[in-house]
Amino acid sequence: MTYLRDDARLIRSHLPPHARPPQDAEALFLLYAVLMRAKGEHVTEADVHDAWAAWTEMRNPDHAALVPFDALDEATQRQDRPYAEAIRAAAGERGVSGAP
């Protein structure tokens, strides 16, 4: 296991039960691990959306949510919150403060 996969697993462990990532989201969580290392506890919901958008672009370039975070409706924006919180919690556990 690599350090990024280890970080991805840690992030998953901090997700609340109601967060339901896709079954095949291993690559997405690797992107989240990079976010954690780069931004640490300063990661935002918009950052999470950008990582998700990059991952989704390769899988489904016609997805309706492939727009900037600010263009999403509030309900869709809220879906990124548990992932941002999980990344921040994992960063805190790892002692990664990151750059704002």
N, CA, C and O atoms as a printed pandas DataFrame, in Angstrom:
     atom_number atom_name residue_name chain_id  residue_number  x_coord  y_coord  z_coord
0              1         N          MET        A               1    0.849   -1.185    0.000
1              2        CA          MET        A               1    0.000    0.000    0.000
2              3         C          MET        A               1    0.889    1.240    0.000
3              4         O          MET        A               1    1.898    1.298    0.702
4              5         N          THR        A               2    0.497    2.225   -0.795
5              6        CA          THR        A               2    1.260    3.469   -0.845
6              7         C          THR        A               2    0.727    4.459    0.183
7              8         O          THR        A               2   -0.353    4.279    0.746
8              9         N          TYR        A               3    1.500    5.496    0.410
9             10        CA          TYR        A               3    1.081    6.516    1.376
10            11         C          TYR        A               3   -0.219    7.182    0.934
11            12         O          TYR        A               3   -1.043    7.515    1.785
12            13         N          LEU        A               4   -0.431    7.387   -0.364
13            14        CA          LEU        A               4   -1.675    8.013   -0.810
14            15         C          LEU        A               4   -2.873    7.096   -0.591
15            16         O          LEU        A               4   -3.945    7.554   -0.197
16            17         N          ARG        A               5   -2.691    5.815   -0.843
17            18        CA          ARG        A               5   -3.791    4.868   -0.588
18            19         C          ARG        A               5   -4.098    4.802    0.909
19            20         O          ARG        A               5   -5.254    4.685    1.314
20            21         N          ASP        A               6   -3.063    4.878    1.705
21            22        CA          ASP        A               6   -3.247    4.890    3.157
22            23         C          ASP        A               6   -4.029    6.142    3.582
23            24         O          ASP        A               6   -4.933    6.065    4.414
24            25         N          ASP        A               7   -3.674    7.280    3.009
25            26        CA          ASP        A               7   -4.410    8.519    3.303
26            27         C          ASP        A               7   -5.851    8.433    2.803
27            28         O          ASP        A               7   -6.772    8.891    3.479
28            29         N          ALA        A               8   -6.049    7.843    1.614
29            30        CA          ALA        A               8   -7.404    7.693    1.074
30            31         C          ALA        A               8   -8.253    6.837    2.001
31            32         O          ALA        A               8   -9.421    7.141    2.243
32            33         N          ARG        A               9   -7.664    5.767    2.519
33            34        CA          ARG        A               9   -8.404    4.895    3.446
34            35         C          ARG        A               9   -8.748    5.657    4.731
35            36         O          ARG        A               9   -9.843    5.501    5.272
36            37         N          LEU        A              10   -7.820    6.476    5.216
37            38        CA          LEU        A              10   -8.086    7.269    6.414
38            39         C          LEU        A              10   -9.233    8.248    6.166
39            40         O          LEU        A              10  -10.110    8.405    7.016
40            41         N          ILE        A              11   -9.229    8.892    5.032
41            42        CA          ILE        A              11  -10.318    9.829    4.705
42            43         C          ILE        A              11  -11.650    9.087    4.686
43            44         O          ILE        A              11  -12.632    9.558    5.260
44            45         N          ARG        A              12  -11.689    7.935    4.033
45            46        CA          ARG        A              12  -12.932    7.130    4.008
46            47         C          ARG        A              12  -13.404    6.801    5.422
47            48         O          ARG        A              12  -14.602    6.799    5.705
48            49         N          SER        A              13  -12.456    6.525    6.296
49            50        CA          SER        A              13  -12.824    6.137    7.666
50            51         C          SER        A              13  -13.483    7.283    8.432
51            52         O          SER        A              13  -14.160    7.051    9.433
52            53         N          HIS        A              14  -13.290    8.499    7.973
53            54        CA          HIS        A              14  -13.885    9.664    8.632
54            55         C          HIS        A              14  -15.219   10.086    8.013
55            56         O          HIS        A              14  -15.844   11.038    8.478
56            57         N          LEU        A              15  -15.651    9.389    6.977
57            58        CA          LEU        A              15  -16.956    9.718    6.376
58            59         C          LEU        A              15  -18.089    9.277    7.292
59            60         O          LEU        A              15  -18.015    8.204    7.891
60            61         N          PRO        A              16  -19.125   10.080    7.409
61            62        CA          PRO        A              16  -20.290    9.649    8.182
62            63         C          PRO        A              16  -21.043    8.558    7.423
63            64         O          PRO        A              16  -20.889    8.431    6.209
64            65         N          PRO        A              17  -21.851    7.775    8.124
65            66        CA          PRO        A              17  -22.579    6.676    7.477
66            67         C          PRO        A              17  -23.482    7.118    6.324
67            68         O          PRO        A              17  -23.691    6.350    5.386
68            69         N          HIS        A              18  -24.021    8.339    6.373
69            70        CA          HIS        A              18  -24.934    8.774    5.315
70            71         C          HIS        A              18  -24.213    9.140    4.011
71            72         O          HIS        A              18  -24.857    9.250    2.968
72            73         N          ALA        A              19  -22.906    9.328    4.051
73            74        CA          ALA        A              19  -22.150    9.606    2.817
74            75         C          ALA        A              19  -21.967    8.283    2.078
75            76         O          ALA        A              19  -21.481    7.304    2.646
76            77         N          ARG        A              20  -22.351    8.267    0.843
77            78        CA          ARG        A              20  -22.301    7.027    0.060
78            79         C          ARG        A              20  -21.517    7.256   -1.229
79            80         O          ARG        A              20  -22.103    7.547   -2.272
80            81         N          PRO        A              21  -20.190    7.125   -1.156
81            82        CA          PRO        A              21  -19.407    7.298   -2.381
82            83         C          PRO        A              21  -19.666    6.148   -3.352
83            84         O          PRO        A              21  -20.066    5.061   -2.936
84            85         N          PRO        A              22  -19.441    6.384   -4.630
85            86        CA          PRO        A              22  -19.613    5.303   -5.600
86            87         C          PRO        A              22  -18.696    4.123   -5.269
87            88         O          PRO        A              22  -17.636    4.301   -4.669
88            89         N          GLN        A              23  -19.112    2.931   -5.661
89            90        CA          GLN        A              23  -18.338    1.718   -5.396
90            91         C          GLN        A              23  -16.927    1.802   -5.969
91            92         O          GLN        A              23  -15.969    1.362   -5.334
92            93         N          ASP        A              24  -16.801    2.360   -7.153
93            94        CA          ASP        A              24  -15.526    2.377   -7.860
94            95         C          ASP        A              24  -14.807    3.718   -7.705
95            96         O          ASP        A              24  -14.265    4.246   -8.675
96            97         N          ALA        A              25  -14.799    4.262   -6.504
97            98        CA          ALA        A              25  -14.264    5.607   -6.267
98            99         C          ALA        A              25  -12.833    5.615   -5.739
99           100         O          ALA        A              25  -12.403    6.610   -5.154
100          101         N          GLU        A              26  -12.091    4.536   -5.930
101          102        CA          GLU        A              26  -10.717    4.499   -5.414
102          103         C          GLU        A              26   -9.882    5.661   -5.953
103          104         O          GLU        A              26   -9.155    6.303   -5.195
104          105         N          ALA        A              27   -9.979    5.934   -7.252
105          106        CA          ALA        A              27   -9.207    7.034   -7.846
106          107         C          ALA        A              27   -9.662    8.383   -7.295
107          108         O          ALA        A              27   -8.844    9.285   -7.116
108          109         N          LEU        A              28  -10.940    8.526   -7.028
109          110        CA          LEU        A              28  -11.453    9.766   -6.449
110          111         C          LEU        A              28  -10.840    9.997   -5.076
111          112         O          LEU        A              28  -10.440   11.116   -4.755
112          113         N          PHE        A              29  -10.763    8.958   -4.275
113          114        CA          PHE        A              29  -10.193    9.118   -2.937
114          115         C          PHE        A              29   -8.689    9.361   -2.981
115          116         O          PHE        A              29   -8.135    9.957   -2.057
116          117         N          LEU        A              30   -8.024    8.912   -4.034
117          118        CA          LEU        A              30   -6.610    9.280   -4.205
118          119         C          LEU        A              30   -6.496   10.782   -4.468
119          120         O          LEU        A              30   -5.571   11.430   -3.978
120          121         N          LEU        A              31   -7.429   11.333   -5.239
121          122        CA          LEU        A              31   -7.445   12.785   -5.438
122          123         C          LEU        A              31   -7.710   13.507   -4.125
123          124         O          LEU        A              31   -7.098   14.538   -3.844
124          125         N          TYR        A              32   -8.612   12.972   -3.330
125          126        CA          TYR        A              32   -8.881   13.570   -2.020
126          127         C          TYR        A              32   -7.634   13.504   -1.131
127          128         O          TYR        A              32   -7.381   14.421   -0.350
128          129         N          ALA        A              33   -6.856   12.422   -1.249
129          130        CA          ALA        A              33   -5.621   12.301   -0.477
130          131         C          ALA        A              33   -4.622   13.382   -0.891
131          132         O          ALA        A              33   -3.932   13.946   -0.042
132          133         N          VAL        A              34   -4.545   13.669   -2.176
133          134        CA          VAL        A              34   -3.664   14.743   -2.641
134          135         C          VAL        A              34   -4.155   16.084   -2.089
135          136         O          VAL        A              34   -3.353   16.905   -1.645
136          137         N          LEU        A              35   -5.462   16.302   -2.116
137          138        CA          LEU        A              35   -6.025   17.522   -1.526
138          139         C          LEU        A              35   -5.647   17.646   -0.061
139          140         O          LEU        A              35   -5.266   18.721    0.403
140          141         N          MET        A              36   -5.755   16.544    0.662
141          142        CA          MET        A              36   -5.425   16.564    2.082
142          143         C          MET        A              36   -3.971   16.985    2.282
143          144         O          MET        A              36   -3.676   17.799    3.158
144          145         N          ARG        A              37   -3.072   16.440    1.482
145          146        CA          ARG        A              37   -1.651   16.752    1.621
146          147         C          ARG        A              37   -1.342   18.187    1.200
147          148         O          ARG        A              37   -0.452   18.824    1.763
148          149         N          ALA        A              38   -2.077   18.694    0.212
149          150        CA          ALA        A              38   -1.813   20.044   -0.284
150          151         C          ALA        A              38   -2.469   21.134    0.568
151          152         O          ALA        A              38   -1.860   22.169    0.838
152          153         N          LYS        A              39   -3.708   20.895    0.987
153          154        CA          LYS        A              39   -4.457   21.935    1.691
154          155         C          LYS        A              39   -4.738   21.602    3.141
155          156         O          LYS        A              39   -5.081   22.484    3.927
156          157         N          GLY        A              40   -4.598   20.345    3.500
157          158        CA          GLY        A              40   -4.789   19.949    4.890
158          159         C          GLY        A              40   -6.132   20.376    5.444
159          160         O          GLY        A              40   -7.178   20.160    4.833
160          161         N          GLU        A              41   -6.079   20.982    6.608
161          162        CA          GLU        A              41   -7.303   21.399    7.290
162          163         C          GLU        A              41   -7.974   22.601    6.631
163          164         O          GLU        A              41   -9.042   23.030    7.068
164          165         N          HIS        A              42   -7.360   23.142    5.592
165          166        CA          HIS        A              42   -7.922   24.298    4.884
166          167         C          HIS        A              42   -8.724   23.897    3.640
167          168         O          HIS        A              42   -9.178   24.763    2.892
168          169         N          VAL        A              43   -8.897   22.601    3.417
169          170        CA          VAL        A              43   -9.650   22.161    2.238
170          171         C          VAL        A              43  -11.097   22.645    2.341
171          172         O          VAL        A              43  -11.683   22.668    3.423
172          173         N          THR        A              44  -11.652   23.027    1.205
173          174        CA          THR        A              44  -13.025   23.545    1.171
174          175         C          THR        A              44  -13.930   22.606    0.374
175          176         O          THR        A              44  -13.461   21.701   -0.316
176          177         N          GLU        A              45  -15.210   22.839    0.483
177          178        CA          GLU        A              45  -16.166   22.080   -0.303
178          179         C          GLU        A              45  -15.925   22.310   -1.794
179          180         O          GLU        A              45  -16.097   21.393   -2.597
180          181         N          ALA        A              46  -15.531   23.519   -2.167
181          182        CA          ALA        A              46  -15.230   23.805   -3.572
182          183         C          ALA        A              46  -14.030   22.980   -4.049
183          184         O          ALA        A              46  -14.013   22.516   -5.189
184          185         N          ASP        A              47  -13.029   22.795   -3.186
185          186        CA          ASP        A              47  -11.882   21.952   -3.540
186          187         C          ASP        A              47  -12.328   20.516   -3.786
187          188         O          ASP        A              47  -11.902   19.876   -4.747
188          189         N          VAL        A              48  -13.187   20.024   -2.909
189          190        CA          VAL        A              48  -13.706   18.663   -3.044
190          191         C          VAL        A              48  -14.472   18.531   -4.357
191          192         O          VAL        A              48  -14.325   17.540   -5.073
192          193         N          HIS        A              49  -15.281   19.524   -4.663
193          194        CA          HIS        A              49  -16.036   19.483   -5.916
194          195         C          HIS        A              49  -15.093   19.458   -7.113
195          196         O          HIS        A              49  -15.324   18.715   -8.066
196          197         N          ASP        A              50  -14.030   20.264   -7.074
197          198        CA          ASP        A              50  -13.081   20.287   -8.195
198          199         C          ASP        A              50  -12.432   18.921   -8.392
199          200         O          ASP        A              50  -12.272   18.475   -9.528
200          201         N          ALA        A              51  -12.054   18.248   -7.302
201          202        CA          ALA        A              51  -11.465   16.907   -7.406
202          203         C          ALA        A              51  -12.490   15.934   -7.982
203          204         O          ALA        A              51  -12.178   15.133   -8.863
204          205         N          TRP        A              52  -13.715   16.017   -7.472
205          206        CA          TRP        A              52  -14.786   15.154   -7.992
206          207         C          TRP        A              52  -15.007   15.431   -9.483
207          208         O          TRP        A              52  -15.178   14.496  -10.265
208          209         N          ALA        A              53  -15.005   16.711   -9.882
209          210        CA          ALA        A              53  -15.229   17.076  -11.279
210          211         C          ALA        A              53  -14.125   16.512  -12.175
211          212         O          ALA        A              53  -14.413   16.027  -13.269
212          213         N          ALA        A              54  -12.882   16.566  -11.734
213          214        CA          ALA        A              54  -11.783   16.000  -12.528
214          215         C          ALA        A              54  -11.986   14.498  -12.707
215          216         O          ALA        A              54  -11.801   13.966  -13.802
216          217         N          TRP        A              55  -12.366   13.824  -11.630
217          218        CA          TRP        A              55  -12.609   12.375  -11.676
218          219         C          TRP        A              55  -13.795   12.058  -12.589
219          220         O          TRP        A              55  -13.736   11.129  -13.394
220          221         N          THR        A              56  -14.860   12.830  -12.457
221          222        CA          THR        A              56  -16.071   12.595  -13.238
222          223         C          THR        A              56  -15.858   12.922  -14.708
223          224         O          THR        A              56  -16.427   12.263  -15.578
224          225         N          GLU        A              57  -15.057   13.920  -14.989
225          226        CA          GLU        A              57  -14.769   14.302  -16.383
226          227         C          GLU        A              57  -14.248   13.110  -17.181
227          228         O          GLU        A              57  -14.560   12.968  -18.363
228          229         N          MET        A              58  -13.463   12.264  -16.543
229          230        CA          MET        A              58  -12.898   11.095  -17.224
230          231         C          MET        A              58  -13.941    9.983  -17.388
231          232         O          MET        A              58  -13.807    9.137  -18.273
232          233         N          ARG        A              59  -14.948    9.981  -16.566
233          234        CA          ARG        A              59  -15.945    8.911  -16.560
234          235         C          ARG        A              59  -17.224    9.281  -17.279
235          236         O          ARG        A              59  -17.805    8.461  -17.990
236          237         N          ASN        A              60  -17.667   10.527  -17.094
237          238        CA          ASN        A              60  -18.949   10.957  -17.644
238          239         C          ASN        A              60  -18.885   12.453  -17.958
239          240         O          ASN        A              60  -19.397   13.269  -17.192
240          241         N          PRO        A              61  -18.255   12.817  -19.083
241          242        CA          PRO        A              61  -18.054   14.235  -19.378
242          243         C          PRO        A              61  -19.341   15.037  -19.592
243          244         O          PRO        A              61  -19.292   16.263  -19.691
244          245         N          ASP        A              62  -20.465   14.373  -19.663
245          246        CA          ASP        A              62  -21.739   15.068  -19.848
246          247         C          ASP        A              62  -22.524   15.231  -18.543
247          248         O          ASP        A              62  -23.676   15.663  -18.573
248          249         N          HIS        A              63  -21.928   14.896  -17.414
249          250        CA          HIS        A              63  -22.630   14.984  -16.122
250          251         C          HIS        A              63  -23.084   16.425  -15.878
251          252         O          HIS        A              63  -22.328   17.371  -16.101
252          253         N          ALA        A              64  -24.300   16.573  -15.426
253          254        CA          ALA        A              64  -24.894   17.905  -15.224
254          255         C          ALA        A              64  -24.178   18.736  -14.164
255          256         O          ALA        A              64  -24.254   19.964  -14.201
256          257         N          ALA        A              65  -23.484   18.100  -13.222
257          258        CA          ALA        A              65  -22.823   18.845  -12.150
258          259         C          ALA        A              65  -21.382   19.231  -12.489
259          260         O          ALA        A              65  -20.647   19.694  -11.617
260          261         N          LEU        A              66  -20.978   19.050  -13.722
261          262        CA          LEU        A              66  -19.633   19.469  -14.139
262          263         C          LEU        A              66  -19.640   20.958  -14.465
263          264         O          LEU        A              66  -19.469   21.378  -15.610
264          265         N          VAL        A              67  -19.844   21.725  -13.419
265          266        CA          VAL        A              67  -19.832   23.185  -13.474
266          267         C          VAL        A              67  -19.067   23.659  -12.240
267          268         O          VAL        A              67  -18.890   22.889  -11.297
268          269         N          PRO        A              68  -18.614   24.904  -12.230
269          270        CA          PRO        A              68  -17.937   25.399  -11.023
270          271         C          PRO        A              68  -18.836   25.281   -9.793
271          272         O          PRO        A              68  -20.060   25.353   -9.897
272          273         N          PHE        A              69  -18.219   25.101   -8.638
273          274        CA          PHE        A              69  -18.935   24.907   -7.380
274          275         C          PHE        A              69  -19.989   25.992   -7.160
275          276         O          PHE        A              69  -21.112   25.695   -6.755
276          277         N          ASP        A              70  -19.629   27.242   -7.425
277          278        CA          ASP        A              70  -20.565   28.349   -7.187
278          279         C          ASP        A              70  -21.788   28.316   -8.095
279          280         O          ASP        A              70  -22.787   28.976   -7.808
280          281         N          ALA        A              71  -21.723   27.557   -9.184
281          282        CA          ALA        A              71  -22.863   27.446  -10.098
282          283         C          ALA        A              71  -23.823   26.331   -9.689
283          284         O          ALA        A              71  -24.896   26.187  -10.275
284          285         N          LEU        A              72  -23.438   25.542   -8.683
285          286        CA          LEU        A              72  -24.302   24.460   -8.206
286          287         C          LEU        A              72  -25.385   25.005   -7.286
287          288         O          LEU        A              72  -25.186   26.024   -6.623
288          289         N          ASP        A              73  -26.520   24.336   -7.244
289          290        CA          ASP        A              73  -27.536   24.734   -6.270
290          291         C          ASP        A              73  -27.056   24.315   -4.875
291          292         O          ASP        A              73  -26.158   23.485   -4.731
292          293         N          GLU        A              74  -27.669   24.903   -3.872
293          294        CA          GLU        A              74  -27.227   24.690   -2.492
294          295         C          GLU        A              74  -27.298   23.219   -2.063
295          296         O          GLU        A              74  -26.415   22.741   -1.351
296          297         N          ALA        A              75  -28.318   22.516   -2.480
297          298        CA          ALA        A              75  -28.465   21.105   -2.113
298          299         C          ALA        A              75  -27.305   20.277   -2.676
299          300         O          ALA        A              75  -26.784   19.393   -1.997
300          301         N          THR        A              76  -26.911   20.563   -3.896
301          302        CA          THR        A              76  -25.790   19.835   -4.500
302          303         C          THR        A              76  -24.487   20.218   -3.822
303          304         O          THR        A              76  -23.637   19.359   -3.591
304          305         N          GLN        A              77  -24.317   21.495   -3.498
305          306        CA          GLN        A              77  -23.119   21.923   -2.780
306          307         C          GLN        A              77  -22.983   21.191   -1.445
307          308         O          GLN        A              77  -21.883   20.800   -1.055
308          309         N          ARG        A              78  -24.099   21.010   -0.752
309          310        CA          ARG        A              78  -24.064   20.341    0.564
310          311         C          ARG        A              78  -23.545   18.911    0.467
311          312         O          ARG        A              78  -23.023   18.384    1.449
312          313         N          GLN        A              79  -23.677   18.276   -0.689
313          314        CA          GLN        A              79  -23.201   16.901   -0.837
314          315         C          GLN        A              79  -21.680   16.803   -0.696
315          316         O          GLN        A              79  -21.156   15.732   -0.387
316          317         N          ASP        A              80  -20.971   17.907   -0.920
317          318        CA          ASP        A              80  -19.516   17.905   -0.784
318          319         C          ASP        A              80  -19.062   18.077    0.670
319          320         O          ASP        A              80  -17.909   17.792    0.995
320          321         N          ARG        A              81  -19.942   18.532    1.527
321          322        CA          ARG        A              81  -19.570   18.839    2.912
322          323         C          ARG        A              81  -19.003   17.643    3.676
323          324         O          ARG        A              81  -17.948   17.789    4.292
324          325         N          PRO        A              82  -19.645   16.459    3.673
325          326        CA          PRO        A              82  -19.074   15.370    4.470
326          327         C          PRO        A              82  -17.686   14.939    3.990
327          328         O          PRO        A              82  -16.872   14.460    4.779
328          329         N          TYR        A              83  -17.424   15.113    2.694
329          330        CA          TYR        A              83  -16.107   14.749    2.157
330          331         C          TYR        A              83  -15.056   15.760    2.595
331          332         O          TYR        A              83  -13.942   15.385    2.961
332          333         N          ALA        A              84  -15.409   17.042    2.558
333          334        CA          ALA        A              84  -14.487   18.076    3.034
334          335         C          ALA        A              84  -14.211   17.882    4.527
335          336         O          ALA        A              84  -13.068   17.999    4.970
336          337         N          GLU        A              85  -15.248   17.588    5.292
337          338        CA          GLU        A              85  -15.074   17.367    6.727
338          339         C          GLU        A              85  -14.198   16.143    6.989
339          340         O          GLU        A              85  -13.367   16.159    7.897
340          341         N          ALA        A              86  -14.380   15.088    6.203
341          342        CA          ALA        A              86  -13.563   13.879    6.360
342          343         C          ALA        A              86  -12.103   14.162    6.024
343          344         O          ALA        A              86  -11.203   13.674    6.708
344          345         N          ILE        A              87  -11.865   14.945    4.982
345          346        CA          ILE        A              87  -10.496   15.296    4.609
346          347         C          ILE        A              87   -9.858   16.138    5.712
347          348         O          ILE        A              87   -8.706   15.910    6.081
348          349         N          ARG        A              88  -10.601   17.107    6.238
349          350        CA          ARG        A              88  -10.062   17.949    7.314
350          351         C          ARG        A              88   -9.776   17.122    8.568
351          352         O          ARG        A              88   -8.766   17.338    9.237
352          353         N          ALA        A              89  -10.652   16.188    8.884
353          354        CA          ALA        A              89  -10.430   15.330   10.056
354          355         C          ALA        A              89   -9.194   14.454    9.855
355          356         O          ALA        A              89   -8.389   14.292   10.771
356          357         N          ALA        A              90   -9.047   13.895    8.666
357          358        CA          ALA        A              90   -7.880   13.058    8.370
358          359         C          ALA        A              90   -6.608   13.899    8.421
359          360         O          ALA        A              90   -5.581   13.444    8.925
360          361         N          ALA        A              91   -6.675   15.118    7.904
361          362        CA          ALA        A              91   -5.515   16.013    7.948
362          363         C          ALA        A              91   -5.137   16.320    9.385
363          364         O          ALA        A              91   -3.955   16.350    9.729
364          365         N          GLY        A              92   -6.140   16.548   10.229
365          366        CA          GLY        A              92   -5.869   16.795   11.643
366          367         C          GLY        A              92   -5.208   15.598   12.301
367          368         O          GLY        A              92   -4.286   15.751   13.102
368          369         N          GLU        A              93   -5.675   14.419   11.966
369          370        CA          GLU        A              93   -5.100   13.196   12.525
370          371         C          GLU        A              93   -3.654   13.008   12.072
371          372         O          GLU        A              93   -2.813   12.532   12.835
372          373         N          ARG        A              94   -3.376   13.385   10.832
373          374        CA          ARG        A              94   -2.021   13.245   10.275
374          375         C          ARG        A              94   -1.120   14.427   10.656
375          376         O          ARG        A              94    0.098   14.361   10.486
376          377         N          GLY        A              95   -1.723   15.507   11.172
377          378        CA          GLY        A              95   -0.943   16.687   11.504
378          379         C          GLY        A              95   -0.542   17.502   10.274
379          380         O          GLY        A              95    0.515   18.132   10.239
380          381         N          VAL        A              96   -1.428   17.470    9.257
381          382        CA          VAL        A              96   -1.172   18.204    8.006
382          383         C          VAL        A              96   -1.997   19.473    8.046
383          384         O          VAL        A              96   -3.213   19.430    7.860
384          385         N          SER        A              97   -1.351   20.602    8.285
385          386        CA          SER        A              97   -2.112   21.851    8.319
386          387         C          SER        A              97   -2.376   22.367    6.918
387          388         O          SER        A              97   -3.448   22.919    6.670
388          389         N          GLY        A              98   -1.440   22.210    5.992
389          390        CA          GLY        A              98   -1.633   22.597    4.604
390          391         C          GLY        A              98   -1.643   24.092    4.402
391          392         O          GLY        A              98   -1.524   24.874    5.345
392          393         N          ALA        A              99   -1.787   24.468    3.151
393          394        CA          ALA        A              99   -1.806   25.880    2.774
394          395         C          ALA        A              99   -3.247   26.345    2.577
395          396         O          ALA        A              99   -4.063   25.628    1.997
396          397         N          PRO        A             100   -3.553   27.539    3.057
397          398        CA          PRO        A             100   -4.912   28.057    2.857
398          399         C          PRO        A             100   -5.211   28.362    1.410
399          400         O          PRO        A             100   -6.313   28.804    1.087
